[in-house]
Amino acid sequence: MPAGRRDRLARMRRALSEHKVTTTVFGISLAAILGLGIFAGVSSPGKSGGSSSGAGSSSTSSAESLVGHAGPAFDLAALNDPAGHVSLASYAGQPVIVNFFASWCGPCRTETPLLAQYYSSHHDSVHMIGVDANDSRTAALAFTKKYGVSYPVGSDPAASTASAYGVVAMPQTYFLNAQHKVVDHVYGKVTAGSLAQGVKLMGG
């Protein structure tokens, strides 16, 4: 196996040791690494730690291939109202942050309060969508209530939307511009700095 591919596999294994990963998404990702080799790094305009070009980031994740391309469309049942929907299309022509998380995700417990506070202070100018993946509705509802989440959250129990975005571990956050092109990606927890940078890049 080429050295570059061995390195990419080693980074994926480290990510798995730090985060709980859905079996389905991991199977797709591992197959891609070993068989298709699609985990080619794509540079992001961002420079802060945790972003797709920052030091310590997983620059070889399949999610990186989305930077510079349109974010996959999705239409999910609203977490707090199964009869309602949370869709990317409803934000047509507007920049939006898409954050993937789960109640069982340790890093999400420190990241989500930051996102909730940021949205509370900037909801008039910044749009944000949470995607709760591979989780139970009951646990997710308790989690979002505990951390004061007021932005729309879609339920993705089968992780189909997470898979479409190349998410193999959580949290991960995508910054989409008004054309819903991914302009920045943070693998792992966002910081105040990476959040501000992503918002700036997406035109928010």
Secondary structure per residue as TSV (DSSP state, phi and psi in degrees):
chain	resnum	aa	ss	phi	psi
A	1	M	-	360.0	130.0
A	2	P	-	-55.9	149.3
A	3	A	H	-57.3	-41.7
A	4	G	H	-60.3	-41.3
A	5	R	H	-70.5	-36.0
A	6	R	H	-61.8	-40.6
A	7	D	H	-62.0	-43.4
A	8	R	H	-63.4	-40.0
A	9	L	H	-65.3	-39.3
A	10	A	H	-63.6	-40.4
A	11	R	H	-65.2	-38.0
A	12	M	H	-64.5	-40.9
A	13	R	H	-64.1	-37.8
A	14	R	H	-63.8	-39.9
A	15	A	H	-62.2	-38.9
A	16	L	H	-67.6	-32.1
A	17	S	H	-71.1	-21.3
A	18	E	H	-96.7	-25.4
A	19	H	S	-131.8	151.7
A	20	K	-	-78.0	131.6
A	21	V	-	-123.9	140.6
A	22	T	-	-67.2	140.2
A	23	T	H	-59.7	-42.2
A	24	T	H	-63.7	-49.6
A	25	V	H	-65.5	-39.4
A	26	F	H	-63.9	-40.7
A	27	G	H	-60.0	-42.2
A	28	I	H	-64.5	-44.1
A	29	S	H	-68.0	-43.1
A	30	L	H	-65.9	-39.1
A	31	A	H	-62.3	-37.2
A	32	A	I	-65.4	-40.5
A	33	I	I	-66.0	-47.6
A	34	L	I	-79.3	-38.8
A	35	G	I	-102.2	-41.2
A	36	L	I	-104.3	-23.0
A	37	G	-	61.3	41.2
A	38	I	-	-91.0	1.5
A	39	F	-	-85.3	54.6
A	40	A	-	-80.6	131.6
A	41	G	-	-68.5	138.8
A	42	V	-	-124.1	125.2
A	43	S	-	-68.3	142.0
A	44	S	-	-105.4	156.8
A	45	P	S	-66.6	-17.7
A	46	G	-	-72.3	157.6
A	47	K	-	-128.3	-10.0
A	48	S	S	-77.2	158.0
A	49	G	T	-59.0	136.8
A	50	G	T	97.4	-20.7
A	51	S	B	-80.9	171.8
A	52	S	T	-64.8	-16.9
A	53	S	T	-113.1	2.2
A	54	G	S	-81.2	158.9
A	55	A	T	-63.3	136.7
A	56	G	T	84.8	0.7
A	57	S	S	-85.4	163.2
A	58	S	-	-90.2	79.9
A	59	S	T	-71.8	-9.4
A	60	T	T	-102.9	7.4
A	61	S	S	-65.6	148.4
A	62	S	G	-61.4	-23.7
A	63	A	G	-60.2	-28.6
A	64	E	G	-63.1	-26.7
A	65	S	G	-66.2	-14.8
A	66	L	G	-79.3	-23.2
A	67	V	B	-62.0	123.6
A	68	G	T	93.3	-0.8
A	69	H	S	-125.5	165.8
A	70	A	B	-67.1	137.0
A	71	G	-	-71.1	135.9
A	72	P	-	-56.5	135.9
A	73	A	-	-69.5	151.9
A	74	F	-	-151.8	154.7
A	75	D	E	-142.8	103.6
A	76	L	E	-115.8	155.0
A	77	A	E	-65.7	136.8
A	78	A	E	-66.8	135.6
A	79	L	T	-58.5	-43.1
A	80	N	T	-89.4	0.4
A	81	D	E	-158.2	92.8
A	82	P	E	-55.2	-21.7
A	83	A	E	-81.9	-15.9
A	84	G	E	-92.5	174.3
A	85	H	E	-135.3	150.2
A	86	V	E	-124.9	115.0
A	87	S	E	-131.9	151.6
A	88	L	S	-69.2	-34.8
A	89	A	G	-61.1	-26.7
A	90	S	G	-69.5	-10.1
A	91	Y	G	-110.2	28.3
A	92	A	T	-53.7	132.0
A	93	G	T	78.2	8.6
A	94	Q	S	-130.3	137.9
A	95	P	-	-64.0	148.5
A	96	V	E	-151.7	143.8
A	97	I	E	-96.3	132.5
A	98	V	E	-118.8	117.0
A	99	N	E	-114.8	125.8
A	100	F	E	-98.1	129.9
A	101	F	E	-152.1	176.3
A	102	A	-	-157.2	155.0
A	103	S	T	-67.0	-27.0
A	104	W	T	-84.8	-5.3
A	105	C	-	-81.4	113.8
A	106	G	T	-56.5	-52.9
A	107	P	T	-60.3	-27.1
A	108	C	H	-65.0	-25.7
A	109	R	H	-71.1	-22.2
A	110	T	H	-100.1	-26.0
A	111	E	H	-77.4	-42.6
A	112	T	H	-58.8	-42.4
A	113	P	H	-58.3	-36.7
A	114	L	H	-64.8	-45.5
A	115	L	H	-64.1	-41.8
A	116	A	H	-63.0	-42.1
A	117	Q	H	-66.9	-41.6
A	118	Y	H	-62.4	-45.5
A	119	Y	H	-64.7	-39.4
A	120	S	H	-60.1	-34.5
A	121	S	H	-87.5	-20.6
A	122	H	H	-126.2	15.8
A	123	H	T	-63.5	-19.5
A	124	D	T	-74.3	-20.1
A	125	S	T	-124.1	-14.1
A	126	V	-	-127.4	131.1
A	127	H	-	-99.6	141.4
A	128	M	E	-141.7	139.8
A	129	I	E	-126.5	131.8
A	130	G	E	-99.1	141.7
A	131	V	E	-122.7	110.1
A	132	D	E	-87.6	111.6
A	133	A	E	-110.5	143.4
A	134	N	S	50.4	53.7
A	135	D	-	-144.4	162.7
A	136	S	-	-91.0	145.8
A	137	R	H	-61.0	-41.7
A	138	T	H	-60.8	-47.9
A	139	A	H	-65.6	-40.4
A	140	A	H	-66.6	-40.0
A	141	L	H	-63.1	-42.7
A	142	A	H	-63.5	-40.0
A	143	F	H	-63.8	-49.8
A	144	T	H	-67.1	-33.8
A	145	K	H	-67.9	-43.4
A	146	K	H	-59.6	-39.1
A	147	Y	T	-99.7	11.7
A	148	G	T	70.3	32.4
A	149	V	-	-72.3	123.9
A	150	S	-	-118.2	-7.4
A	151	Y	S	-79.1	158.4
A	152	P	-	-62.1	139.2
A	153	V	E	-128.3	128.5
A	154	G	E	-99.9	146.7
A	155	S	E	-96.0	124.6
A	156	D	E	-126.1	64.5
A	157	P	T	-61.3	-31.6
A	158	A	T	-91.0	1.8
A	159	A	-	59.0	30.0
A	160	S	H	-70.3	-40.7
A	161	T	H	-70.9	-39.9
A	162	A	H	-58.4	-42.7
A	163	S	H	-63.4	-40.8
A	164	A	H	-61.5	-30.6
A	165	Y	T	-90.0	0.7
A	166	G	T	76.1	21.9
A	167	V	-	-77.4	118.8
A	168	V	-	-112.6	-8.1
A	169	A	S	-158.2	155.5
A	170	M	S	-124.4	155.7
A	171	P	-	-81.9	159.1
A	172	Q	E	-143.5	144.6
A	173	T	E	-132.9	136.4
A	174	Y	E	-119.2	138.6
A	175	F	E	-111.0	117.3
A	176	L	E	-110.5	136.5
A	177	N	-	-80.9	-171.7
A	178	A	T	-63.7	-22.8
A	179	Q	T	-92.6	6.0
A	180	H	-	61.1	33.4
A	181	K	B	-88.9	136.6
A	182	V	E	-73.6	118.5
A	183	V	E	-106.7	-15.0
A	184	D	E	-158.8	155.0
A	185	H	E	-145.0	129.3
A	186	V	E	-112.2	119.6
A	187	Y	E	-95.3	113.3
A	188	G	S	99.3	-166.3
A	189	K	-	-67.1	138.0
A	190	V	-	-77.9	156.4
A	191	T	-	-116.9	171.2
A	192	A	H	-58.6	-37.9
A	193	G	H	-69.1	-47.2
A	194	S	H	-69.3	-29.9
A	195	L	H	-67.0	-46.9
A	196	A	H	-63.2	-39.5
A	197	Q	H	-65.6	-44.5
A	198	G	H	-62.1	-42.0
A	199	V	H	-63.1	-40.0
A	200	K	H	-63.5	-42.8
A	201	L	H	-67.2	-34.2
A	202	M	H	-83.5	-4.4
A	203	G	T	86.8	21.7
A	204	G	-	-87.7	360.0
